């Protein structure tokens, strides 16, 4: 926790940026590195009845609410990390970061909630 789900980015790119990304986020968020998870979701984009070769990085962050200022910093860190891994021809692509606040009373780990 936080859980980061990434789609529209190649596996090697995510692997290459993962350590630095977690280091930066752990500092801003104020939680240990080993509380983070990064999940890569395979994605295929479809447009007008065809496979769309253009990739659109989408990053979902599931976490306990941390306030707008920390969320803004986290979004900047994530966007910068993704942009730093893109190939030259992909540099102009839009990067979407979405935050999903979790309710501590509805989040369970080993049968116990965090609320």
Secondary structure, 3 states (H helix, E strand, C coil): CCEEEEECCCHHHHHHHHHHHHHHHHHHHCCCHHHCEEEEECCCCEECCEECCCCCCEEEEEEECCCHHHHHHHHHHHHHHHHHHCCHHHCCCCCEEEEEEECHHHCEECCEECC
